[in-house]
Amino acid sequence: MVRPLIAPMAEGAAENQYGELPQSVRYKIRANAAAVDNIALFFGEDIFIAIGSILLIKGFLDQNGIHVEPTQLAIWAIPTAICAFVIHCARLLLLDRQLRADIAREHEKA
Amino acid sequence: MITLEHIYWLSGLMFAGVAIVNWRDRSNPRRFNNTAFWGVYAVTFLIGSRLPDLANGFLVIAMVLVASIRGLGQGKQESATHGEREASARRWGNKLFIPALTIPLITVLGTVLFKRIAINGMPVVDLKQVTVISLAIATIVALVTGVIMLRPPLLAPIREARRLLDAVGWAAVLPQMLAALGALFAIAGVGNVVSGLAQRWIPLDNPFVVVATYAVGMAVFTIIMGNAFAAFPVMTAGIGLPLIVQKFGGDPTIMAAIGMLSGFCGTLMTPMAANFNIVPTALLELPDEYAVIKVQIPTALMLLGANILLMNFLVFRH
C-alpha cells in the first residue's frame, strides 16, 4: 500500500507545493508515509469485527468463561481510534510546518 | 439451528480445497508441505469437535512440524493476468466494491436480525455466536454476488483463497493458536505466577496502577515478542482478568479491547515487527533502517498514555 500509493502521492503533493525536493526531505516524507499506513491500519482495523485480534480476544475470553460480543469489542476500540487519529493528525500538521522550514533552509543554502 | 459447528465445516471444506489446489500445483517446490499443513488444518475443523483433545493437540504439533521443517512455499500460478484485471477494473469501476462491502453490511444486518427471528420458538442461529455466524453467511453471500457479477472460472474462488492463504502463510493460524495457548495458560495457572511476580514489584492495590501496569505490560511484552497477539494471553491471564476484572470489577470487554490496542502501541515501536517497521524502509529505499520506527515512537507513546486514561475512565464505569 505505502510504496505504490501513499509515498508517491505524498511526494507528489510536496513537489507540487515546493518544486524540487532535497533528498533528506524525500526520505522524511517516505518514512512518514509508512508510519501513517501502520498507524491507520492498527487502530482502524479493530473497528471491524472480523479481524484477527477481535477473534483472538473473543476466543481467549470464551476459554476463560467470559462471553463477549465481537460488536462490543469493536465499539470499545473506537475511542482509541479517535485518539490515534487526533494525535497523529496533530503531528502531521507539525510535520508540514517542519518540512516548510527545512525546504526554506535548503533554498537559502542554494 | 445453525451453530458454530456448521461454520467449522465450512472453513474445513475451504481449507481442504486449498490443500487440494496446492497438491496439484507443480510450480510450488514445497507443494506437499503446503498440502499437509492446510490438509491437517482442514481435519481439525471438519472433525475436531469429535476427536479427543489429545488427538487435536497432536494435529496442531503436526502442523508446526510441517511448517518448521523446510517451511511452506508459494506457487507461481496466477489465475488472472494483469491485463485481465485492468480490463475488469475498467469495465466495473466502483461496482467492484459491491461484493467486498456486502460482507460488513450483511454481518451487521444478520447480527441484528437473527436475534429477532425464530421458527417454532427456536432461533435460526446459535445466539451466543450470532456475530461469527453472520460473518460466515455474509461471506457466502458476497462470494455468490461476486461470482454472479464477474463470472470467473468455476475454480477461481478456491484458487484465489489458496493464493491469499499461502501469501500470509502459517501466520494465518496465529490468532486461533494463541487463543488456545491462552486457554492452556488459564488451566496451568500462568496467570497466578505473572500476577504474583507483578505484585512483588508494583503496589497493585490501586485500580489506576493496575490499569497502567496492564497497558504498559501489553506494550512492553509486544516490543519483546514483536506481536501483540502473543502478549495478550499472558498479560490478560496474569493481570487483566485476576486484578482488573475479578478484584476491581472492571468490564472485560473494554479491558480486552483497549488492552489489545495498547499492545499495538508496542508494535509501532519494535524492530521485531519487521514486516510493518523494517520492510517498508527497504521498499522505500530509506538509508536509515529505523526511520519508520523513529517517526512512530512519539505517536505510540502518546497513544499508550491515552489508552491508559481511556481504560481507567471506561473500564470501571459500570
Interface residues (C-beta under 8 A of the other chain):
Chain A: V2 R3 A7 Y27 R30 A31 N32 A33 A34 A35 D37 N38 I39 F42 F43 D46 F48 I49 A50 G52 S53 L55 L56 I57 K58 G59 F60 L61 D62 Q63 N64 I66 H67 V68 E69 P70 T71 Q72 L73 A74 W76 A77 P79 T80 C83 A84 I87 H88 R91
Chain B: I103 P104 T107 V108 T111 K128 T131 V132 L135 L174 P175 Q176 L178 A179 A180 G182 A183 A186 A228 F229 F232 P233 T236 A237 L241 V245 P252 T253 I254 A256 A257 I258 M260 L261 F264 T267 L268 F276 N277 P280 T281 L283 L284 L286 P287 D288 A291 V292 K294 V295 Q296 P298 T299 M302 L303 A306 N307 L310 L314
